[in-house]
Amino acid sequence: MIENIQKESLDLLRQLIRIQSFSKEEDRTANLIAQFLEERGAERGLLVLDCISHGKAGHAAREEGENAIYKALKDIEWFRNYQFPKVSEVFGPLKMTVTIINAGSQHNVVPANCTFTVDVRVTDSYTNEEVLEIIRANVDCDVTPRSIRLKPSSIDKNHPVVVAGVNLGRTTYGSPTTSDQALLDIPSVKCGPGFSGRSHMADEFLYVREVAEGVKGYVDMLKPVIQG
């Protein structure tokens, strides 16, 4: 079974590379379509923000210093409650979540710094740069993005690949997660075999039958596109 899957996958890739619309991106063709069971015609972008709230160290027993944790809590509350005015028709509202926080080293010392990390899932209503500008205008902490390259993406519902998938009974939706698709500068669909809920868990896996079903799905979906 594995040998047949490998052969069908390579044959499909060779056919894709011959398609004129893909020919300029031969090195990325393998990443063009990643799933079949459900087609994700769009996905959210991602900003990971490293934030630092600055205070002043002092002894906890005396009225000394300025507690950086208390300052961070004010900004964290903003991240928790702020609603961006523009709501995407595909993804809904932009989402911000504080996921990591660190401060202090001793029980009797007022912390001078508090660091925390914010996971921001950007929609097509804003650019990453616009989101970053709005955040910095509303918080007191220093905000440093790890990258602004992971932008939201989408594809026209009338694109031949999307139409082919829909004709096979598949549905499209906006993925809440982010992938390497964000780095592609060509129209793309994110899809793949298996169950998405297994990702980011210990020992994530695919069943062999799911791989086989996925390959068959790619072939069935792309054959009408290739044959025109």
N, C-alpha and C positions, 0 to 999 in steps of 0.2 A: 504493500500500500504506500509506504513512504517513498519508494522509488517512483511510483506513478505520480505522486503529488509533486515531487521535485521536477520531473519531466514536464508536467503540465504547467507548473509555475514558470519555468524557464521559457517554454514555448510562448506563454502569454506575454512575458516580458519582452521577448524578441519582437513580437507583433506590435506591442505598444510603441517600442522605439521607432518603428517604421512609420508611425502616424505623424503627419506633417506638423500638427499642432503641438506635438510633444518633442519634436526632434531637436529643438534648441535646448532642451533640458534633459538630455539623455542621462546625465549623472544623477538626476533626481526622480527619474521615472518610477523607480521602485517605491518611492515614498508618496507617489501621487494619490493612490487609493489604498486605504489601510483597513477597511472593513466592509462586510457585505450584509451581515444579518440585519443591521440597521444602518442607514446612511446618515451621517452627520453632515448636513449641508453647510453648517457654520459652527464655529467654536469661539468661546470667549478668549480674550487676551489675558495676560497675566502680568501683574507688577508685584514683585516681592520687595517690601520696603524695610530697611533697617533703620530704626528710630532710636534716638538718644535724648533723654530728658536730663538736663543739667541742674544740679543743686549745689549745695556746699556742705562739706563734711563737718561734723560736730559730735559732741558727746551726747548720747541719748538721755542721760540723767539731768542735763542742763538745757536751758533754752538756747541752744547753739545750732548753727548750721541751717540749711534749707533742704528739706527732705525731697530728693529727686523722685522717690516713688509716688509721693502725693502729686507732684507735678505731672508725672506720667499718667496717673489715673485720670486726670482731667482730659488729656488728649485721647486716652483709650476710650473714655466714655463718648467722645466725639466720633471716633471711628465706629463705635458700636451703633450709634443712633443716627448719624447723618444719612440723609437720603438725597442722592443726586437727582436734580430736577428732570432730566431727560431719561425716559424709560424706553428701552429697545423693544420693538415689536417681535423680535426673534427670541431674545434672551430674557426680557424683563428687566428689572432694576440691576444696576451695578452693585456688586457685593464686596464688602470689606470685612475681614476677620483677623483679629489679633490672635496669633498662634503661639508666640514665645515671649517670655518676659524674664529678665534677670536683673538683680540689684543686690547690693550689700555683701559684706564679707564677715562682719562680726555683729553680735546681737546688741552691743552697746554703742555702735557707731552709726550716726545718721548718714545714709548713703549719699555720695556726691553725684552719682550717675545711676540712671536706670535705662536699660536697653530693652527694646521689644521689637518684635517682627510682625508685620502686617501682610496678609495675603489678600491681594486685590484682584478680583475677577472682572476684567474690563469688558464692556459691551461695545457694539458698533455705534453707540450714540456718542462716544467720546474717543479721542485719541489718548494714548498713554501719556503724552505730554500734557494734555489738558487736565487729565485726572491728577497728575502730579502737581500741577500749578494750583488747582483747587485745594488739594490737601495741604500744601505748604502755606496757603493763605489762611488756613483755619486752625492750625495747631502751633504750639510753641516749641515742640521738640525739633531736633535736627532730623531731616528725612533724606535718606540716601537709597535710591533704587539700585537693586543689583543689576538690572537690565531693563531697557525700555524696548527691546526688540520683539518681545512676545506679544504681538498685536492680534486683536480679534480678526477673524477671517470669515468669509462667506462666499458662496458660489450661486450664480444665477440658477433659479429652479428650472429654466429651460435649457441648461447645458446638456449636451447629448448624454454624458455619463449619468447625470441625475435622472433624466427622462428614462434612460434604459433601466435604471434601478427601480424607479416608480412603476414602470410597466411590468416588472416582475413581482409587484405587490409589496415592495418595500416602502417604508415611510421615512420622511426627513425631519430633522429637528436641530435645534441649536445645542451643541454639547456644552455643558457647564464646565468641563475640564479643558486643559490646555495641552498641546502636544507640539512636536516638531513641525506640524503643519503651519504654525505661526510664522515660521521662517521661510516658507515657500513664497515665491513671487509669481506664481502661476495659479490658475484656477485649480482647486483641489477639493476632494471629498475625503473626509476621515471616516473610515469604517474598518471593521475587522471581525474575525471569528471569535467565538468565546463569549464570556460574560464579563462586562466591564467592572462589575462589583468585585471581581477577584484582583483587580489591579491594586498596587500599593499595599498588599497584604503579605504576610510571611509565606514563602514558597508559592508565589503566584504561578499559575499554570494554565495550559490548554490541554484538552483531551485530543487525542489523535484524530478521532472522528470529526472534531470541530475544525481542525486544520483541513481535513479533506473536504468538508462541507464548504469551508471558506474558499478554497481553490476553485471548486465547482461554481460557487457563487460569482467569483471574479470572472471566470470564463463566460458564464451565462450572461453576465451584465455587460461585459466589454465586447463580446462577439458582434452584436449589432452595430456598435460604434466603429469597430475596426472594419467591418464589411460595408459600412456606409448605408 
